[in-house]
Amino acid sequence: MLETEIADAGRRRDGRPVRVLDVGGGSGVWAVPLASAGCHVTVVDPSPDALATLHRRAADAGVADRVTPLQGDTDALAALSPEGGADLVLGHGVLEYVDDVPAAAAALASATAPGGAVSVLVANRYAAVLAWALAGRVSEALGVLRDPQGNLGGSDALQRRFDTEQLERVLAAAGLTVERVLGQGVLTDLVPGSVLDNNPRAAEAMTELEVTAAEQPPLRDIATRLHAIARKPA
């Protein structure tokens, strides 16, 4: 999905470099490939160690001049990034951790240029329920299912998990139009690796099955993570 967004943004900008804001992407997993594709990427992350990793990866890839690291979080976006300054804003693995989800979503939307897109990737509560249940940890599965935030309590590394409807409501409340929600890790994480390792045909079929299932509820809605693309009105 991001390749399509980058291509569309490039056409809107008449070939000028696409401006990407990657919130919480400090180590450069997304930023370095995007910069390698010609984008100018600003990365905002609270961790100086992650930003140091980003700097090394960008330098090794020869794209350090197209990557700008800034230390901060969603609360600081207004000060760190110009309003409406990004053609594409990434909020991958962010909303599960913030204290104020509506404020964080609004900050992502505010940083997006009119007509631009926000890409959000979040942990899925129903995937967690399924994973705990299949592992025989039924109490944990029940806890995640019953909790409105999909949270296990004090030992949980995440403040919350989302389902598809919750994610769509959060983005719509921020003034964004949700265009697409896909699942990541719909079935792959449930199939033992031993089933696929020595069978190339099965592996190829699994890849095709995963791509197809990613778009089709209810299979999409049990994916390990949910990936939404939302548009800021032009």
Protein Blocks (a to p, Z undefined) as FASTA:
>chain_A
ZZmmmmmmmmmnnopacddddehilnommmmmmmmnopacddddfblklmmmmmmmmmmn
opmmmcccdeddfklmmmmpcghiafbdcdehklmmmmblmlmmmmmmmmpcghiacddd
dddfklmmmmmmmnopamlmmmmmmpmnlpabjklmbfbdcdfklmmmmmmmnopacfbd
cdehkllmmpcfklmmmmmklmmmmmmmmmmmmmmcfklmmgfbdcddddddZZ
